[in-house]
Amino acid sequence: MPENWKTYKLEDLTTRVTVGFVGSMAQEYVENGIPMLRSQNIKPFCLDYGNLKYISPKFHEKIRKSSLKKDDVAIVRTGNPGTACVIPEGIPQLNCSDLVIATPNKSKIDPHFLSFYFNSIARNYISSELVGAVQQHFNVGSAKKMEIKLPKIEEQHKIVSILKAIQDKIELNLQMNKTLEEMAMALYKHWFVDFGPFQDGEFVATELGEIPKGWEVKSISAFGKIVCGKTPSKKDPDNFTQIGGYPFIKIPEMHGNVFLTETLEKVSEKGNQIQAKKLLPSGCINVSCIATVGLVTINAFPSHTNQQINSIIPEKTIYRYYLYLTMISLKERFLNEASGGSATLNMNTSTFSNIEILKPDEETLQKFSEMTTSIFSKILQNQEENQTLTQLRDTLLPKLISGEVRVKDVEKTLTEVL
């Protein structure tokens, strides 16, 4: 431990460490009201507002003990214990269910330093303290007794400023990509749902309704080759590699990504040769078709997928972003096709291939491709930058938080990256 760093227990650095409401919530949720955070809303370093639940002001008042305020640190108890984030400003009232809540004494510990600590070197302690036979959880008693090695508050602020600058840039890129995708989808709907630019032309009746004359209704397979992925045998470890290789796309990695640039597993050249016909060139449209149905991504590099994913290899480059946005818009149709009465959703390759969609004329598709290519190129650029920034953050985080690396050692690197 560096000189001038001291060890404290969490309870000595906070004004409260408590737990969010624990109990049945099914009857308490309302359509609008006070936001009620759950484990799935807590991501490393930030809140995820997806699938947010709400409670009535009356129930919020009843369980005020578990209310949250700006600069509180919310920590996951079950699922992915230890995942933590700081409550941001701008949320007037907030409550939570089954989370550990820590209110930092800001004269002793920076709230973001505490969040970074939980998301990095605290993980070993948390893993050793989990309790529960069926569903393990991190309890408040263990949280209070957790030891934290701290520099003085001024150095904490400097460490936080470095890590937060990286995290803020990552979140800015994510927000920018969300806006860019919304722009592309708005353009798609204007052209291919509302037919805005074509209203002065002649329309013809089809099974999909009236469409501009010269356009057609075609199956997805009319746009290119459909490939159902496959997993190389894991009995032979040489089918996979940690160095180089081909990204191996699985459904969990498709969430929240327009492009897939990196995967946890890589198929080796040996694994690729075994199933060479399954190799996807870069720029294919990947659609999840089993269990979690309707996720859509574009592989940025030549890749393989597992058998839960069907991919379209576009016959022409000008089809790519039209197909991507069309697949996004078809999610409800995909879910209906996959239901089939079984417990697990499953849309087989034949069903997927034969779904009929609109096929505009080539000139229109060419113009749409030209208008959207710059949008998607910027999305890919931001994703690749975030990949670099995430690697930098994850490398620096445990070293700065533990004092292994000091602030003065990384300031130049940070200036070059940001």
C-alpha positions as CSV (number, residue, x, y, z in Angstrom):
1,M,0.0,0.0,0.0
2,P,1.4,3.4,-0.9
3,E,2.6,5.8,1.8
4,N,-0.2,8.0,3.2
5,W,-2.9,5.5,2.2
6,K,-4.9,4.2,5.1
7,T,-7.4,1.3,5.6
8,Y,-11.0,2.0,6.7
9,K,-14.2,0.0,7.0
10,L,-17.0,1.1,4.7
11,E,-19.2,1.9,7.7
12,D,-16.7,4.4,8.9
13,L,-16.7,6.2,5.5
14,T,-20.5,6.5,5.1
15,T,-23.4,8.0,6.9
16,R,-25.6,5.0,6.1
17,V,-25.3,1.5,4.7
18,T,-28.6,-0.1,4.3
19,V,-30.7,-2.4,2.0
20,G,-33.4,-1.5,-0.4
21,F,-36.9,-2.8,0.1
22,V,-37.0,-6.6,0.3
23,G,-40.4,-8.1,-0.3
24,S,-43.1,-8.8,-2.9
25,M,-43.4,-6.0,-5.4
26,A,-45.8,-7.4,-8.0
27,Q,-48.8,-5.5,-6.6
28,E,-47.0,-2.3,-6.0
29,Y,-45.9,-1.3,-9.5
30,V,-47.9,1.4,-11.3
31,E,-47.7,2.8,-14.8
32,N,-46.3,6.2,-13.7
33,G,-44.9,7.4,-10.4
34,I,-41.6,7.2,-8.5
35,P,-38.8,5.2,-10.3
36,M,-38.0,2.0,-8.5
37,L,-34.5,0.7,-9.3
38,R,-33.8,-3.1,-9.4
39,S,-30.6,-5.1,-9.9
40,Q,-31.0,-4.9,-13.7
41,N,-31.0,-1.1,-13.6
42,I,-27.5,-1.0,-12.0
43,K,-24.7,-1.4,-14.5
44,P,-21.0,-0.8,-13.8
45,F,-20.5,3.0,-13.4
46,C,-24.0,4.0,-14.7
47,L,-27.8,3.6,-14.4
48,D,-29.7,1.6,-17.1
49,Y,-33.2,3.1,-17.5
50,G,-34.4,0.2,-19.6
51,N,-37.4,-1.7,-18.2
52,L,-37.7,0.8,-15.3
53,K,-40.5,0.1,-12.9
54,Y,-42.5,2.7,-10.9
55,I,-44.3,2.8,-7.5
56,S,-46.9,5.2,-6.1
57,P,-45.9,8.2,-4.0
58,K,-47.8,6.6,-1.1
59,F,-45.7,3.4,-1.2
60,H,-42.6,5.4,-1.7
61,E,-43.4,7.3,1.5
62,K,-44.0,4.0,3.3
63,I,-40.6,2.6,2.4
64,R,-38.7,5.9,2.5
65,K,-35.8,4.1,4.3
66,S,-34.8,2.7,0.9
67,S,-35.0,6.0,-1.0
68,L,-32.0,7.2,-3.0
69,K,-30.5,10.6,-3.5
70,K,-27.8,12.2,-5.7
71,D,-24.3,10.7,-4.9
72,D,-25.6,7.7,-3.1
73,V,-23.9,4.5,-4.3
74,A,-26.3,1.7,-5.4
75,I,-24.8,-1.8,-5.2
76,V,-26.2,-5.0,-6.6
77,R,-26.9,-7.8,-4.0
78,T,-28.0,-10.7,-6.2
79,G,-27.4,-11.6,-9.8
80,N,-24.0,-9.8,-10.3
81,P,-23.2,-8.8,-6.7
82,G,-20.9,-5.8,-6.3
83,T,-21.9,-4.1,-9.5
84,A,-22.2,-0.4,-8.5
85,C,-23.0,3.1,-9.7
86,V,-23.4,6.6,-8.4
87,I,-26.9,8.0,-8.4
88,P,-26.7,11.0,-10.8
89,E,-28.3,14.4,-10.3
90,G,-31.6,15.3,-11.9
91,I,-33.8,12.6,-10.4
92,P,-36.0,14.3,-7.7
93,Q,-37.3,11.1,-6.1
94,L,-36.0,7.5,-6.4
95,N,-36.4,4.2,-4.5
96,C,-35.0,0.7,-4.9
97,S,-35.6,-2.9,-4.3
98,D,-33.0,-5.4,-3.0
99,L,-30.0,-3.2,-3.5
100,V,-27.3,-2.3,-1.0
101,I,-27.3,1.5,-0.5
102,A,-24.2,3.4,0.7
103,T,-24.4,7.2,1.4
104,P,-20.7,8.3,1.3
105,N,-19.4,10.9,3.8
106,K,-17.9,13.1,1.0
107,S,-15.3,14.6,3.3
108,K,-13.8,11.1,3.6
109,I,-14.6,9.3,0.3
110,D,-15.5,10.4,-3.1
111,P,-18.8,8.7,-4.2
112,H,-17.3,7.8,-7.6
113,F,-14.1,6.4,-6.0
114,L,-16.4,4.1,-4.0
115,S,-18.2,3.0,-7.1
116,F,-15.0,2.4,-9.0
117,Y,-13.7,0.4,-6.0
118,F,-16.8,-1.8,-5.9
119,N,-16.5,-2.4,-9.7
120,S,-12.9,-3.5,-9.5
121,I,-10.8,-4.7,-6.6
122,A,-13.7,-5.3,-4.2
123,R,-14.9,-8.2,-6.3
124,N,-12.7,-10.8,-4.5
125,Y,-14.0,-9.7,-1.1
126,I,-17.6,-9.7,-2.3
127,S,-17.3,-13.2,-3.8
128,S,-15.9,-14.6,-0.5
129,E,-18.8,-13.0,1.4
130,L,-21.8,-14.3,-0.6
131,V,-24.5,-16.1,1.3
132,G,-27.6,-18.1,0.4
133,A,-28.1,-21.6,-0.8
134,V,-30.5,-21.0,-3.7
135,Q,-29.7,-17.5,-4.8
136,Q,-26.5,-16.0,-3.4
137,H,-26.4,-12.4,-2.3
138,F,-24.1,-9.8,-0.8
139,N,-25.6,-8.7,2.5
140,V,-25.4,-5.4,4.3
141,G,-23.4,-6.7,7.3
142,S,-20.6,-7.7,4.9
143,A,-20.8,-4.4,3.1
144,K,-20.3,-2.5,6.3
145,K,-17.2,-4.5,7.3
146,M,-15.6,-4.3,3.9
147,E,-12.1,-2.7,4.2
148,I,-11.1,0.0,1.8
149,K,-7.6,1.3,1.3
150,L,-7.8,5.1,0.6
151,P,-5.6,8.0,-0.2
152,K,-6.4,11.5,1.0
153,I,-9.6,13.0,-0.5
154,E,-7.6,15.3,-2.8
155,E,-5.9,12.3,-4.5
156,Q,-9.2,10.5,-4.7
157,H,-10.7,13.4,-6.6
158,K,-7.7,13.2,-9.1
159,I,-8.1,9.5,-9.6
160,V,-11.8,9.9,-10.1
161,S,-11.3,12.7,-12.6
162,I,-9.2,10.4,-14.8
163,L,-11.5,7.4,-14.7
164,K,-14.6,9.5,-15.0
165,A,-13.2,11.3,-18.0
166,I,-12.9,7.9,-19.8
167,Q,-16.3,6.7,-18.6
168,D,-18.0,10.0,-19.7
169,K,-16.5,9.7,-23.2
170,I,-17.8,6.1,-23.4
171,E,-21.3,7.2,-22.4
172,L,-21.2,10.2,-24.8
173,N,-20.3,7.9,-27.7
174,L,-23.2,5.5,-26.6
175,Q,-25.6,8.4,-26.6
176,M,-24.4,9.7,-29.9
177,N,-24.8,6.2,-31.4
178,K,-28.4,6.0,-30.1
179,T,-29.2,9.3,-31.7
180,L,-27.5,8.3,-35.0
181,E,-29.5,5.0,-35.1
182,E,-32.7,6.9,-34.4
183,M,-31.9,9.3,-37.3
184,A,-31.4,6.3,-39.6
185,M,-34.6,4.7,-38.5
186,A,-36.6,7.9,-38.9
187,L,-35.3,8.2,-42.5
188,Y,-36.2,4.5,-43.1
189,K,-39.8,5.0,-41.9
190,H,-40.2,8.2,-43.9
191,W,-39.1,6.4,-47.1
192,F,-40.4,2.8,-46.6
193,V,-43.3,3.0,-44.2
194,D,-44.8,6.5,-45.0
195,F,-43.5,6.6,-48.6
196,G,-42.9,10.3,-48.1
197,P,-40.7,11.0,-51.1
198,F,-42.9,8.8,-53.4
199,Q,-46.4,10.2,-52.7
200,D,-46.6,11.9,-56.1
201,G,-46.0,8.6,-57.9
202,E,-48.3,5.7,-58.8
203,F,-49.1,3.0,-56.2
204,V,-50.1,-0.6,-56.7
205,A,-51.9,-3.1,-54.4
206,T,-49.9,-6.0,-52.8
207,E,-50.2,-8.4,-49.9
208,L,-48.3,-5.8,-47.9
209,G,-50.7,-3.0,-48.8
210,E,-50.2,-0.3,-51.5
211,I,-46.6,0.3,-52.5
212,P,-44.9,2.5,-55.1
213,K,-45.1,1.1,-58.6
214,G,-42.0,-0.7,-59.6
215,W,-41.3,-2.0,-56.1
216,E,-41.9,-5.7,-55.2
217,V,-42.7,-8.0,-52.3
218,K,-40.0,-10.5,-51.9
219,S,-38.8,-13.0,-49.3
220,I,-35.8,-12.2,-47.2
221,S,-33.8,-14.8,-49.1
222,A,-34.2,-12.8,-52.3
223,F,-31.8,-10.2,-50.8
224,G,-28.9,-12.7,-50.4
225,K,-27.8,-16.0,-48.9
226,I,-29.2,-17.0,-45.5
227,V,-26.8,-18.8,-43.2
228,C,-27.7,-20.5,-39.9
229,G,-24.7,-20.5,-37.6
230,K,-23.0,-23.5,-36.1
231,T,-20.7,-24.1,-33.1
232,P,-17.5,-26.0,-33.8
233,S,-17.0,-29.0,-31.6
234,K,-15.8,-27.9,-28.1
235,K,-14.4,-31.4,-27.6
236,D,-11.4,-30.2,-29.6
237,P,-10.1,-27.1,-27.9
238,D,-8.0,-26.3,-31.0
239,N,-11.2,-25.2,-32.7
240,F,-11.1,-22.0,-30.6
241,T,-8.3,-19.5,-29.9
242,Q,-7.4,-16.6,-27.7
243,I,-5.1,-15.0,-30.3
244,G,-6.4,-13.8,-33.7
245,G,-9.1,-16.0,-35.1
246,Y,-12.7,-15.2,-36.1
247,P,-15.2,-13.6,-33.8
248,F,-17.8,-16.2,-32.6
249,I,-21.1,-14.3,-32.1
250,K,-23.6,-15.4,-29.5
251,I,-26.9,-13.8,-28.5
252,P,-25.7,-12.2,-25.2
253,E,-23.1,-10.2,-27.2
254,M,-25.8,-8.8,-29.6
255,H,-27.6,-6.7,-27.0
256,G,-27.1,-3.0,-27.5
257,N,-24.7,-3.3,-30.4
258,V,-25.3,-2.2,-34.0
259,F,-22.0,-3.6,-35.0
260,L,-20.2,-6.6,-33.5
261,T,-16.5,-5.8,-33.3
262,E,-15.4,-8.1,-30.5
263,T,-16.6,-11.4,-28.9
264,L,-15.5,-13.4,-25.9
265,E,-14.8,-16.5,-28.0
266,K,-12.8,-16.7,-31.3
267,V,-12.9,-19.5,-33.8
268,S,-9.5,-20.7,-34.8
269,E,-8.4,-21.3,-38.4
270,K,-8.8,-25.0,-37.8
271,G,-12.4,-24.5,-36.5
272,N,-13.1,-22.2,-39.5
273,Q,-11.9,-24.9,-42.0
274,I,-14.2,-27.5,-40.4
275,Q,-17.2,-25.3,-41.2
276,A,-16.0,-23.0,-43.9
277,K,-19.4,-22.6,-45.4
278,K,-20.6,-21.0,-42.2
279,L,-18.1,-18.2,-42.4
280,L,-19.8,-14.8,-42.7
281,P,-18.0,-12.0,-44.6
282,S,-18.0,-8.6,-42.9
283,G,-21.2,-6.6,-43.2
284,C,-23.8,-9.4,-42.8
285,I,-27.0,-8.9,-41.0
286,N,-27.3,-11.2,-37.9
287,V,-30.7,-11.9,-36.4
288,S,-31.3,-13.9,-33.2
289,C,-33.9,-16.6,-33.8
290,I,-34.0,-18.9,-30.8
291,A,-35.0,-18.0,-27.2
292,T,-34.2,-14.3,-27.3
293,V,-35.7,-13.5,-30.7
294,G,-35.3,-10.4,-32.8
295,L,-31.9,-8.9,-31.8
296,V,-30.1,-7.6,-34.9
297,T,-26.5,-6.7,-35.5
298,I,-23.9,-6.3,-38.3
299,N,-20.7,-8.2,-38.0
300,A,-17.8,-5.8,-38.6
301,F,-15.3,-8.5,-39.4
302,P,-15.5,-12.0,-41.0
303,S,-17.2,-14.0,-38.3
304,H,-19.0,-17.2,-37.2
305,T,-22.2,-17.4,-35.2
306,N,-23.8,-20.1,-33.2
307,Q,-26.9,-22.0,-34.3
308,Q,-29.3,-19.6,-32.5
309,I,-28.6,-16.9,-35.1
310,N,-29.6,-16.6,-38.8
311,S,-27.6,-14.2,-41.0
312,I,-28.1,-12.6,-44.3
313,I,-25.2,-12.2,-46.6
314,P,-26.4,-9.3,-48.8
315,E,-26.2,-9.9,-52.5
316,K,-25.4,-6.2,-52.9
317,T,-23.7,-3.8,-50.6
318,I,-26.6,-1.3,-51.2
319,Y,-29.0,-3.7,-49.4
320,R,-27.0,-3.7,-46.1
321,Y,-28.5,-0.8,-44.1
322,Y,-31.9,-1.2,-45.6
323,L,-31.9,-4.8,-44.5
324,Y,-30.6,-4.0,-41.0
325,L,-33.4,-1.4,-40.4
326,T,-36.0,-3.7,-41.9
327,M,-35.0,-6.5,-39.6
328,I,-35.2,-4.1,-36.6
329,S,-38.7,-3.1,-37.6
330,L,-39.8,-6.8,-37.9
331,K,-39.3,-7.7,-34.3
332,E,-43.0,-8.3,-33.5
333,R,-43.3,-10.4,-36.6
334,F,-40.3,-12.5,-35.7
335,L,-41.8,-13.0,-32.2
336,N,-45.1,-14.2,-33.6
337,E,-43.3,-16.5,-36.1
338,A,-41.2,-18.0,-33.3
339,S,-44.0,-18.6,-30.7
340,G,-45.4,-21.8,-32.2
341,G,-46.8,-23.0,-28.9
342,S,-43.5,-24.2,-27.4
343,A,-41.9,-23.0,-24.2
344,T,-38.8,-21.8,-26.1
345,L,-39.2,-19.3,-28.9
346,N,-37.8,-20.7,-32.1
347,M,-37.9,-19.2,-35.6
348,N,-36.2,-21.8,-37.9
349,T,-34.1,-20.8,-40.9
350,S,-36.8,-21.8,-43.4
351,T,-39.4,-19.6,-41.7
352,F,-37.0,-16.7,-41.5
353,S,-35.9,-17.0,-45.1
354,N,-39.5,-17.0,-46.4
355,I,-40.8,-13.9,-44.5
356,E,-41.9,-11.4,-47.2
357,I,-40.7,-7.8,-47.1
358,L,-40.7,-4.8,-49.3
359,K,-38.1,-4.7,-52.1
360,P,-37.8,-1.2,-53.5
361,D,-36.3,-0.6,-56.9
362,E,-32.5,-0.6,-57.2
363,E,-32.2,3.2,-57.7
364,T,-34.1,3.9,-54.5
365,L,-32.0,1.4,-52.5
366,Q,-28.8,3.0,-54.0
367,K,-29.9,6.4,-52.8
368,F,-30.9,5.2,-49.4
369,S,-27.5,3.4,-49.0
370,E,-25.7,6.6,-49.9
371,M,-27.7,8.6,-47.3
372,T,-27.2,6.1,-44.5
373,T,-23.6,4.9,-45.0
374,S,-22.1,7.9,-43.3
375,I,-24.4,7.4,-40.3
376,F,-23.5,3.8,-39.8
377,S,-19.8,4.5,-40.5
378,K,-19.9,7.0,-37.6
379,I,-21.6,4.4,-35.4
380,L,-18.9,1.9,-36.1
381,Q,-16.2,4.5,-35.4
382,N,-17.7,5.3,-32.0
383,Q,-18.0,1.6,-31.1
384,E,-14.4,1.0,-32.0
385,E,-13.3,4.0,-29.9
386,N,-15.4,2.7,-27.0
387,Q,-13.7,-0.6,-27.3
388,T,-10.3,1.1,-26.9
389,L,-11.5,3.3,-24.1
390,T,-13.1,0.4,-22.2
391,Q,-9.8,-1.6,-22.4
392,L,-7.9,1.5,-21.1
393,R,-10.4,2.0,-18.3
394,D,-10.4,-1.6,-17.2
395,T,-6.6,-1.6,-17.3
396,L,-6.2,1.6,-15.3
397,L,-9.0,1.1,-12.8
398,P,-7.6,-1.5,-10.5
399,K,-4.1,0.0,-10.7
400,L,-5.2,3.6,-9.8
401,I,-7.7,2.5,-7.2
402,S,-5.1,0.3,-5.4
403,G,-2.3,2.9,-5.8
404,E,-0.1,0.6,-8.0
405,V,-0.2,3.4,-10.6
406,R,-0.2,7.0,-9.6
407,V,-2.1,9.9,-11.3
408,K,1.0,11.6,-12.6
409,D,2.0,8.4,-14.5
410,V,-1.2,8.3,-16.6
411,E,-2.1,11.9,-17.3
412,K,-0.1,12.1,-20.5
413,T,-1.7,8.8,-21.8
414,L,-5.2,10.1,-21.0
415,T,-4.5,13.4,-22.9
416,E,-3.5,11.5,-26.0
417,V,-6.5,9.2,-25.9
418,L,-9.2,11.9,-25.1
